[in-house]
């Protein structure tokens, strides 16, 4: 069955692939499948598991919000069948573990949230260079001149900023630090400027964070929201799937400056614009960043949500169960439908990217 399905995907393209999703989903064998990783996709993954169990009661799927770094490591070690991550595997990781597939399941966004009691209900604008200054300790007060310059007319509080970052290896950290690397490019010769974020710290699921007085760390997106909420004048980066919790705690979602110099919030329109600008560049292995996309209307903090899966599973039964579940996840009539994505602020894969993911899934055996 798997070989026939793979040939269908290769020969007939996306339309036939969708029919194969429906056909295969009706015949998923009984199996146990484990997932660990991204806390950003965790709320969505749980809704997928619940829905899929109704159609496939013989497939038992468990999920654990361990962070993207752990998800990648668990997939590589074979501890789980699916490792989820907001970040693709690095070139070094991929070269060392070529059997691990990086399969986009959806598109996500990230927010920058702040706890500023005086500004609740007001607009706050932040840029990459300003955030880089906050997280390196160069900008210490909320009414610093660089913040004031992009928030003209806003009475900023004279309080010390408390930067909050993730404690564990995190795809959210990857997205955030990559944004800082790409956007913090001031000066006449950025490549040789040792003070810039890209040259001093760089990006990854884990980085060597500069020591900043008063800084805090938190585990998972829920931990980030809780820490920012209980810490006046804190700021941190949070997956958009946790927007409801941030709103309940009266956190401010900052407008972020994009590559065109426009300050935007993550909306369906701005996330779609950013995805449209970069998804056509996606290679066959689908390892591509969507961060800091060009375009006036492109929100700068978005990326693919990946499933890291070994191309050879322990047995054919497990391989079929994993494959069929992933095909259901990316199907517009399954997990990629608006009913699942919209409430948690995810966006469906474009047709061309779904086709690439289907081809990758067909390699699992």
GUGU-602731 format. One record per residue (C-alpha): residue number from 1; chain; x, y, z. Coordinates in Angstrom, 2 decimals, decimal comma. Each point is the difference from the previous one (the first is absolute). Example, Ala and Ser with C-alpha at 12.3 -4.5 7.8 and 13.67 -1.06 7.14 Angstrom:
! GUGU-602731
1  A  12,30  -4,50  7,80;
2  A  1,37  3,44  -0,66;
***
This chain:
! GUGU-602731
1  A  0,00  0,00  0,00;
2  A  2,78  2,45  0,89;
3  A  1,85  -0,58  -3,30;
4  A  -3,18  0,55  -2,00;
5  A  -0,71  3,19  1,93;
6  A  3,53  1,31  -0,57;
7  A  -0,33  -0,58  -3,74;
8  A  -3,34  1,81  -0,03;
9  A  1,56  3,05  1,62;
10  A  2,97  0,07  -2,34;
11  A  -1,94  -0,50  -3,21;
12  A  -3,28  1,77  0,52;
13  A  0,92  2,97  2,21;
14  A  -2,03  1,71  2,68;
15  A  -3,55  -0,76  -1,15;
16  A  0,58  -3,75  -0,12;
17  A  2,01  0,29  3,23;
18  A  -3,06  1,41  1,75;
19  A  -2,10  -2,96  -1,14;
20  A  2,71  -2,27  1,34;
21  A  -0,22  1,79  3,36;
22  A  -3,68  -0,82  0,26;
23  A  0,50  -3,59  -1,17;
24  A  3,01  -0,65  2,24;
25  A  -1,62  1,59  3,04;
26  A  -2,81  -2,56  -0,21;
27  A  2,51  -2,83  0,36;
28  A  2,48  1,18  2,64;
29  A  1,27  -3,04  1,91;
30  A  -0,07  -0,15  3,79;
31  A  3,19  1,52  1,40;
32  A  1,50  2,17  2,74;
33  A  1,57  3,28  -1,11;
34  A  1,87  2,42  2,27;
35  A  0,70  3,69  -0,60;
36  A  2,12  2,49  1,91;
37  A  1,27  3,49  -0,69;
38  A  -1,35  3,44  -0,86;
39  A  -2,12  1,66  2,66;
40  A  -1,28  2,38  -2,70;
41  A  -1,67  -2,77  -2,01;
42  A  -0,95  -2,01  3,11;
43  A  -3,55  1,47  0,33;
44  A  -0,67  -0,73  -3,68;
45  A  1,56  -3,45  0,16;
46  A  -2,26  -0,91  2,91;
47  A  -3,11  1,03  -1,94;
48  A  1,24  -2,07  -2,94;
49  A  0,52  -3,05  2,21;
50  A  -3,51  0,26  1,45;
51  A  -1,62  0,36  -3,42;
52  A  2,08  -2,74  -1,62;
53  A  -0,80  -2,45  2,81;
54  A  -3,69  0,20  -0,88;
55  A  0,70  -1,20  -3,53;
56  A  2,88  -2,31  0,91;
57  A  -0,61  -1,39  3,52;
58  A  2,65  -2,68  -0,54;
59  A  2,79  2,58  -0,35;
60  A  1,09  1,25  3,42;
61  A  1,95  3,27  -0,21;
62  A  1,57  1,81  2,95;
63  A  1,58  3,47  0,03;
64  A  2,42  1,77  2,35;
65  A  0,88  3,70  0,01;
66  A  3,74  -0,34  0,57;
67  A  1,30  2,78  -2,25;
68  A  1,24  -0,14  -3,59;
69  A  3,57  -0,84  0,97;
70  A  -1,19  -3,09  1,86;
71  A  -2,37  -0,89  -2,83;
72  A  2,85  -0,06  -2,52;
73  A  2,24  -1,98  2,37;
74  A  -2,78  -2,51  0,77;
75  A  -0,68  -0,59  -3,70;
76  A  3,70  -0,52  -0,69;
77  A  0,41  -2,43  2,90;
78  A  -3,15  -1,92  -0,92;
79  A  -1,61  0,63  3,36;
80  A  -3,08  1,31  -1,80;
81  A  -1,42  -0,54  -3,48;
82  A  -0,77  3,72  -0,50;
83  A  2,06  2,90  1,30;
84  A  -1,60  3,39  -0,56;
85  A  1,96  3,22  -0,37;
86  A  -0,47  3,64  -1,01;
87  A  3,52  -0,22  -1,46;
88  A  1,39  -2,18  -2,75;
89  A  3,10  -2,06  0,73;
90  A  3,29  1,81  -0,52;
91  A  2,30  -0,98  -2,86;
92  A  2,32  -1,76  2,46;
93  A  -2,88  -1,93  1,56;
94  A  -1,38  -1,01  -3,39;
95  A  3,39  -1,16  -1,25;
96  A  0,48  -2,08  3,14;
97  A  -3,53  -1,45  -0,15;
98  A  -1,09  -0,12  -3,66;
99  A  -2,74  -2,53  0,80;
100  A  -2,05  2,64  1,84;
101  A  -2,64  1,75  -2,11;
102  A  -1,01  3,63  0,70;
103  A  -3,70  0,12  -0,93;
104  A  -2,00  3,27  0,26;
105  A  -3,47  -0,54  1,47;
106  A  -1,28  3,59  0,21;
107  A  1,20  3,60  0,23;
108  A  0,21  1,76  3,35;
109  A  0,64  3,51  1,30;
110  A  1,76  1,36  3,06;
111  A  -0,88  3,05  2,05;
112  A  2,03  2,28  2,26;
113  A  -1,98  0,62  3,18;
114  A  0,58  2,60  2,70;
115  A  -1,41  0,65  3,47;
116  A  -0,34  3,79  0,13;
117  A  -2,83  0,94  2,38;
118  A  0,04  3,66  -1,08;
119  A  -0,44  -0,88  -3,68;
120  A  -2,80  -2,56  0,12;
121  A  -2,29  0,69  -2,90;
122  A  2,67  2,03  -1,76;
123  A  2,29  -0,85  -2,92;
124  A  3,64  -0,95  0,52;
125  A  2,49  -0,21  -2,88;
126  A  3,26  -1,94  0,15;
127  A  2,71  -0,68  -2,58;
128  A  2,70  -2,62  -0,40;
129  A  2,84  2,38  0,94;
130  A  -1,92  1,18  3,08;
131  A  -0,71  -3,59  1,10;
132  A  3,65  -0,90  -0,60;
133  A  0,94  2,95  2,21;
134  A  -2,39  -1,18  2,72;
135  A  1,30  -3,57  -0,05;
136  A  3,65  1,10  0,05;
137  A  -0,57  2,51  2,79;
138  A  0,79  3,08  -2,09;
139  A  -3,59  1,24  0,41;
140  A  -1,04  -0,19  3,65;
141  A  -2,97  2,36  0,44;
142  A  -3,40  0,01  -1,68;
143  A  0,28  3,71  -0,73;
144  A  3,41  -0,37  -1,65;
145  A  0,44  2,35  -2,94;
146  A  0,07  -2,83  -2,56;
147  A  -3,37  -1,33  1,18;
148  A  -1,45  3,50  0,27;
149  A  1,08  0,81  -3,56;
150  A  -2,28  -2,70  -1,44;
151  A  -2,83  0,66  2,46;
152  A  -0,50  3,73  -0,44;
153  A  -2,94  1,34  1,96;
154  A  0,04  -2,94  2,45;
155  A  0,86  0,75  3,64;
156  A  2,43  -2,83  0,70;
157  A  0,58  -0,97  3,66;
158  A  3,34  0,74  1,61;
159  A  0,55  -3,56  1,20;
160  A  2,73  -2,55  -0,56;
161  A  -0,74  -2,59  -2,68;
162  A  -0,07  -3,66  1,04;
163  A  0,89  -2,18  -3,02;
164  A  -1,41  -3,54  0,15;
165  A  1,39  -2,85  -2,09;
166  A  -0,49  -3,74  -0,33;
167  A  1,94  -2,24  2,37;
168  A  0,05  -3,08  -2,23;
169  A  0,88  -0,60  -3,64;
170  A  -2,87  1,60  -1,87;
171  A  -1,18  0,60  -3,54;
172  A  -1,47  3,26  1,26;
173  A  3,52  1,01  1,00;
174  A  1,14  -0,98  -3,50;
175  A  -2,63  2,25  -1,63;
176  A  0,63  2,91  2,37;
177  A  3,80  -0,07  -0,16;
178  A  -0,08  -0,47  -3,76;
179  A  -2,17  3,12  -0,24;
180  A  2,51  1,90  2,14;
181  A  2,85  -1,26  -2,18;
182  A  -1,70  1,00  -3,25;
183  A  -1,35  3,37  1,15;
184  A  2,85  1,32  2,17;
185  A  2,16  1,15  -2,90;
186  A  0,91  3,59  0,93;
187  A  3,20  1,76  -1,01;
188  A  1,94  0,35  -3,25;
189  A  1,54  -3,49  0,11;
190  A  -2,30  -2,44  1,83;
191  A  2,08  -3,05  -0,93;
192  A  2,99  1,21  2,00;
193  A  -1,87  1,68  2,89;
194  A  0,66  -2,23  3,03;
195  A  -2,77  1,63  2,07;
196  A  -2,86  -1,08  -2,26;
197  A  -2,21  -2,88  1,16;
198  A  0,88  -2,18  -3,00;
199  A  3,76  0,31  0,57;
200  A  -0,08  -0,12  3,81;
201  A  -2,76  -2,50  0,83;
202  A  -1,58  -1,40  -3,17;
203  A  -3,06  -2,19  -0,08;
204  A  -1,08  -3,51  0,91;
205  A  -2,34  -1,98  2,22;
206  A  2,55  0,77  2,72;
207  A  2,41  2,96  0,08;
208  A  2,50  1,45  2,45;
209  A  -2,21  2,77  1,34;
210  A  1,78  3,14  1,21;
211  A  -0,26  0,55  3,74;
212  A  -2,49  2,78  0,72;
213  A  -0,85  1,29  3,46;
214  A  -3,46  -1,12  1,07;
215  A  -0,53  -2,41  -2,88;
216  A  -2,30  -2,99  0,46;
217  A  -0,40  -3,35  -1,75;
218  A  -3,07  -2,19  -0,40;
219  A  -0,79  -3,46  -1,30;
220  A  -2,44  -0,38  -2,87;
221  A  -2,38  2,55  -1,46;
222  A  -2,40  -0,36  2,92;
223  A  2,92  0,74  2,32;
224  A  0,90  3,08  -2,04;
225  A  -3,55  1,37  0,24;
226  A  -0,20  -0,69  3,74;
227  A  3,41  1,57  0,71;
228  A  -0,70  3,14  -2,02;
229  A  -3,47  0,32  1,57;
230  A  1,29  -0,08  3,57;
231  A  2,96  2,30  -0,70;
232  A  -0,84  3,67  -0,58;
233  A  2,12  1,57  -2,78;
234  A  1,03  -3,38  -1,42;
235  A  0,20  -0,78  -3,71;
236  A  0,35  -3,33  -1,78;
237  A  -0,74  -2,00  -3,13;
238  A  -3,02  -2,33  -0,10;
239  A  -1,57  -2,28  -2,60;
240  A  -3,21  1,44  -1,43;
241  A  -1,88  -3,16  0,98;
242  A  0,18  1,33  3,60;
243  A  -1,65  3,33  -0,90;
244  A  -3,12  -0,76  2,04;
245  A  2,03  -0,43  3,17;
246  A  1,98  3,17  -0,67;
247  A  -3,20  1,96  -0,58;
248  A  -1,55  -1,37  3,19;
249  A  3,04  1,25  1,92;
250  A  -0,27  3,45  -1,62;
251  A  3,34  -0,24  -1,76;
252  A  0,75  2,40  -2,83;
253  A  0,75  -1,57  -3,37;
254  A  2,57  2,28  -1,61;
255  A  -0,05  1,10  -3,61;
256  A  3,28  -1,21  -1,54;
257  A  1,98  1,81  -2,68;
258  A  0,38  -2,00  -3,20;
259  A  2,64  0,12  -2,71;
260  A  -1,84  2,85  -1,75;
261  A  -0,03  2,13  3,16;
262  A  -3,72  -0,55  0,69;
263  A  -1,25  -0,88  3,49;
264  A  -2,48  -2,89  -0,10;
265  A  -1,95  -2,42  2,15;
266  A  -0,36  -3,68  -0,96;
267  A  -3,30  -0,25  -1,88;
268  A  -1,20  -2,41  -2,68;
269  A  0,87  2,63  -2,60;
270  A  3,50  0,82  1,27;
271  A  0,95  -3,64  0,60;
272  A  -1,33  -0,96  -3,45;
273  A  2,00  2,83  -1,60;
274  A  3,22  -1,16  1,68;
275  A  -0,60  -3,63  -0,93;
276  A  -0,78  0,91  -3,60;
277  A  3,28  1,89  -0,27;
278  A  2,20  -2,91  1,10;
279  A  -1,75  -3,37  -0,36;
280  A  0,76  -0,15  -3,76;
281  A  3,67  -0,31  0,96;
282  A  -0,61  -3,18  2,00;
283  A  2,41  -2,78  -1,10;
284  A  -0,92  -3,66  -0,31;
285  A  1,22  -0,77  3,55;
286  A  -2,19  2,92  1,18;
287  A  2,61  1,49  2,34;
288  A  -0,64  3,72  -0,42;
289  A  -0,50  2,98  2,27;
290  A  -2,99  2,28  -0,49;
291  A  1,32  2,58  2,49;
292  A  0,32  3,69  -1,03;
293  A  -1,63  -0,42  -3,40;
294  A  0,09  2,92  -2,44;
295  A  -3,11  2,03  -0,78;
296  A  -1,93  2,90  1,50;
297  A  -2,70  -2,28  1,42;
298  A  2,21  -2,87  1,23;
299  A  -0,01  -0,74  3,73;
300  A  3,63  -0,87  0,85;
301  A  -0,39  -2,75  2,62;
302  A  -1,43  -3,08  -1,74;
303  A  1,30  -3,44  -0,88;
304  A  -0,94  -3,55  -0,95;
305  A  -0,96  -2,42  2,75;
306  A  1,96  -3,18  -0,67;
307  A  -0,41  -3,69  0,71;
308  A  3,39  -1,71  0,29;
309  A  -0,43  -3,63  -1,02;
310  A  2,43  -2,80  -0,80;
311  A  -0,48  -1,33  -3,52;
312  A  0,23  -3,57  1,33;
313  A  -2,24  -0,94  2,93;
314  A  0,27  -3,06  2,23;
315  A  -2,62  -1,93  -1,99;
316  A  -2,38  0,40  -2,91;
317  A  -3,02  0,37  2,27;
318  A  1,50  2,99  1,83;
319  A  1,19  1,54  -3,27;
320  A  -3,49  -0,17  -1,47;
321  A  -1,59  1,46  3,14;
322  A  2,47  2,92  0,10;
323  A  -0,33  0,66  -3,72;
324  A  -3,79  -0,07  -0,04;
325  A  -0,23  2,27  3,03;
326  A  2,38  2,57  -1,53;
327  A  -1,90  -0,11  -3,28;
328  A  -3,19  0,70  1,92;
329  A  1,69  2,89  1,86;
330  A  0,96  1,82  -3,21;
331  A  -3,23  -0,75  -1,86;
332  A  -2,32  3,03  -0,49;
333  A  -2,85  -2,37  0,81;
334  A  1,79  -1,21  3,13;
335  A  2,41  1,71  2,36;
336  A  0,74  2,92  -2,33;
337  A  -3,65  1,08  -0,08;
338  A  -0,95  3,38  1,41;
339  A  -2,00  -1,69  2,75;
340  A  3,22  -1,17  1,62;
341  A  2,43  2,76  -1,04;
342  A  -1,93  3,25  0,44;
343  A  -0,78  -0,23  3,73;
344  A  3,72  -0,46  0,77;
345  A  1,30  2,52  -2,56;
346  A  1,71  -2,42  -2,39;
347  A  -0,12  0,21  -3,77;
348  A  -0,43  -2,86  -2,46;
349  A  2,85  -1,06  -2,24;
350  A  -0,15  1,39  -3,55;
351  A  -0,87  -2,66  -2,59;
352  A  3,56  -0,15  -1,34;
353  A  1,46  -0,55  3,47;
354  A  -2,63  -2,60  0,86;
355  A  1,08  -1,91  -3,11;
356  A  3,64  0,09  1,13;
357  A  -0,99  -1,24  3,45;
358  A  -2,02  -2,83  -1,55;
359  A  3,05  -1,08  -2,00;
360  A  2,11  -0,03  3,15;
361  A  -2,63  -1,96  1,92;
362  A  0,00  -2,59  -2,79;
363  A  3,65  -0,77  0,93;
364  A  -0,98  -1,33  3,44;
365  A  0,12  -3,78  0,11;
***
